[in-house]
Amino acid sequence: MTRRIKFKSEVGRLLEIVINSLYKHREIFLRELISNSVDALNKLKFKQLNGEEVLTPELEHRIDIKLNQQGNTIEVIDTGIGMTEDEIIENLGTIAHSGTKKFFELLEKKDEISEELIGQFGVGFYSVFMVADMVEVISKSYIKDSPAVRWKSEGKERFEVDVLDGDYKRGTTVKIYLKDDSKEFLSESRIEAIVDRYSRFVPYPIYLNGRKLKQLKPLWLENPQGLKKEDYEKFYKYLTKSELKPLTYLHIFSDAPVDLKSIIFVPPFSLIKFGLEDDTGIRLYSKKVLIAEKTEEIVPDYLRFLKGVVDSEDIQLNISRETIQNDPVVLKLKKTITKKVLKHFKEFLKKDRANYNVFFEEFGVYLKEGIVKDYPEKNELAELLLFETTEDEKKITLEEYLEKTDYKDSIFYIVGEDRKTVEKSPYLEQFYKKGVPVLILTQVLDETVLEHIGKFKDAEFKLITREDVFLEGEDKETTVEEEDKKFLEKVKEILKDRIYDAIVSSRLVKSPYCLVSQKNAPSSQMERMMNALNKFYVPSKKILEFNTSHPIYKGLKNLVLNSEDEKLKEIVLNSIVDTAELSEGFLSNIPQAVERYNGLIERLLELDKN
């Protein structure tokens, strides 16, 4: 009996996008169908290796493409795992992906990146409706006594499912009834060219109308000395179902301390900018047999953006997905791969700085994550970080920073909302004066990263907005006159609720005043983040420093010590704190600051009137 079932809403939406020509190259439909066939054959092979009972185990593992000029059809046939009735309804009627909503947002942009992503989301089957008026899928499960089932749809609101009688071979046949404008795909030469472009590394034989097509053996098993850059780029395109090139790659070909044949790629962009997570795309093989499509355990979590393949004859073929994590061979592979990848990144940094800068812009946050989470390689990761400095917007390493400064025991840094705000900061005046570079950190995570590094080549990280951080010779004791002491005491009294102390500054050159943090206190930006996470968090009070050579200071001292207008003193001194906070990029209490500024304007207008 035929069952007519309505597509789930997300499938209907996807079909609408696909049929309206999401793809620039409609030929991709064949890449997706062959990829699905490979998945089906891999799953079957894995079950056989685990000793599971399989229908007709002697059947050759293969993929057939059949063209029918008279019937205007293409068939893609595999002898893989097949599907039951429930599985075919679930697999071809629903998109079971946690990122479906975000995925659709990307597709609707209809840009090149969206085109590259569809195959990676496991929904590539539906690309067939770009060329098909109707699609018929007949599948026979590997499970004995499970009947064959037929799925049929015109790519509109519904699909039909029938349970079939009769003798069918194990596997799946996708029959495409081509649109009139898609007859180009009935040409053998056209199909052969598509297979050569997208599927040349497929690990199973592909036949076109009974003729075996030429394919290449797995690239990772080739000796790297005989390969060219173009070979790796073509393999990356096959592996990722993409027309993009990797940023860099590493071919590991060794026998000790563990047998390891591997190619690791860095993608050209990170999915984070699209609101998605980069998950590990490393396939794990044993003796060319696929063990796991995505193996999180093969690299540390902070390298989960990597793509590639890992093959080792030392891994047992019957290893289960559940035991991979604790398998001693896998742990040894992980250690070896991590070491070689980080070494490769260091060489990448030295030999191709322009592309390394792109890499760090896309994936630097993952390296920082590895440091914050205290991975054993955090010191090596620290060498890979890039930072802006006050000298140049061009990012440099910590090693390069130390080469630029005479202060080999210190790495000075400042934290702020953005570079423009930071560059005008009064805290930098003494550093500008002596030509000492300062790291500019505009991301809150960066401060935490430096704290976790601790020291870099015996150099301590020093936040220049703290009271105890000075350049050599600038931390000298300042002689304070009695009149200045009275002024500072009065300021402390008036601002007791806002500041910890008021002192004469030895760091300021041009600015009249600034706020500095107490020793070991976090930066203002870090405190704002902590306050956002915990509304009960109370930021530490700061120290108000004055430049006694500045004209404003002299006027303030006269006002505070000689005026009888206590209200004006309070308004002016609080406004100074507001201004000092603004120089750091924020105001702690905007409504009160506005009220104070309005009060000052009223006073000025009153003076003008008189």
C-alpha positions, 0 to 999 in steps of 0.5 A: 500500500502506498503511503503519502507523507508530507515533508517536514517543514525544514525539508520543504524550505530546503527544497524551495531554496535548492530548486530555485538554483542555490548552486552555481554548478548543478553538476554537484548533485552527482558528487552528493549522490556518490558521497552518500553511496560511499557513506552507505558502503563504509557503514556496511563494511564496518558492520562486516568487520565487526562480525555482524550478519549481512545480507549477501556478504559476497556482493561486491562493494561498488557504485554504478552510474547508468545513463538511459538516453531513451528514458531520460534517466540517470541511476546511481546504484550502490551495494551499501547498507541500504535502508528499511521503510522507517529509515528511508522515511526518516533519512529522506523526509527529515533534516536531523541537524541541530544547526538547521535554523542557522543553516537556512540563514546561510543558504538564504544568503545564496553566496559562495560560502553557502554553496560550499556548506550544503554537502557538509550538513548532510542534506546534499541528497536534495540537490538532485532536484535541481536537475530532476522532475522526479526522483525514485529511490529503491533501497534494500537493507543489509538486514535479512528478511527486510523488504525492499522499499521505494521512495518517490517524490517530485520535490514538492510538498509530499513523497510516497513510500511503498514496500516492494515484493520481489527479489532486490539486491542489497543497497540503494538505487537513486533514479533521476527523471531529468528535466528537459534542461538537464539532458547534458548529464546523459553524456558519458563524457560529461559524467566521467568529467564530473566523477574525475573532478569530485570523486577521484579519491573514492575508495570504491570502484565506480562504473559508468554503464558497466565501464570501470572509471579511472580513480586514484589510490588514497593520497595519504598513502602516497609518499609526500616527495612525489606529490605536488601542491595541486594534488593536495588541493584537489584532495581537499576539495574531494574531502570537504565537498568544496571548491575552496583551497586549504590555507595550509596542509601537513602530510605525515608519513611515518612508521615510528613511534607509531604507524601513521599516514595522515594529511591534515588541512586547515580550512580557508575560513572558520564557521564561528563567524556564521554562528556555527561551531567548527567540529573535528573533520578528521576521518580515522582509518585502519588499513584503508578501512574507515573507522569513524567519519569524524574523530574528536579524539584524534586531536586536542579540542582546541584543534577541532577546526582541522580537516583531514584523514588519519590512517594507522595499521596499528589500530585494531579493525574491530575498535569500537567508536566507544573505546576510541577515546581510551585506546592506547594507539589512538592516544599515541597518534593524538600526541604525535599528530599534535606535536607535528601540527604545532611544529607545522604552524611554527614553520607556517608562521615563519615562511608564509606570514601573510597567510598565517595572519589570515589563519590567526584571524580565523582560528586564533581563538582556538589557540587561545582556548588551548592556553586558557584550558591549560593544555600541556602545549600551552607554552608552544601555543603562546609562541603562535599568538599574534598581537597588535602593539602601539607601534603598528597595527600589524600583529606581531608575536611575543618573541618579536615584541621582545626583540623590539624592546630593551625591557627583556624582563617585561611585556607591557600591555593595555586592555581597551574597547578598541584601538582608537580609544586605547591609543589616546590613553594617558597610561601610554604617555611614558611609553610613547616618550621612551619609545617602548611598545605596548601590546593592545588587547581589545578582546577580554579573553586576551587578558585571561590568556596572558594570565594563563601563560604566566611568563614568556621566556622569563618576561612578566606580563605587566598591565600598565594601568596598575599602580605598580607598573612603571618604566625604569626610572619613572617610579621614583618617589615624588616630593609632595608639598604640604599644600598638595597633601591637603588638596589630596586629602580633601579629594579623598574625602569628597570622593571616598565612595568612588576612589581608593586613594588620590596621589601625585603621579609620576607616569603622566606627561601631558594629561592632567589626571588618570585612574589606575588600578590597585596592585594585582587588580584586574583591568577595567574591561575584565571587571566590566565583564565580571560585573555583567556575569554577576550583578553582585560583583563589586569592582575594586576602587581605583587610585586617582593620580594627578599631574602637578605640572598641568594647568588644570591641576593648579586650578583644581587645587585652588578650587578645592582649598579656597572655594567655599562652594562645597557643591561645586567641588563635589560636581567638579571632582566627580566629573573628573572621575567620569572623564577618567573613566571615559578615557578607558571607554566607559562610564560607571553611572551614566545618569549621574554623570549627565546630571553632573555635566548639566550642573556644570553647564548651569554654573557656567551660564550663571557666571557668564550672566554675571 
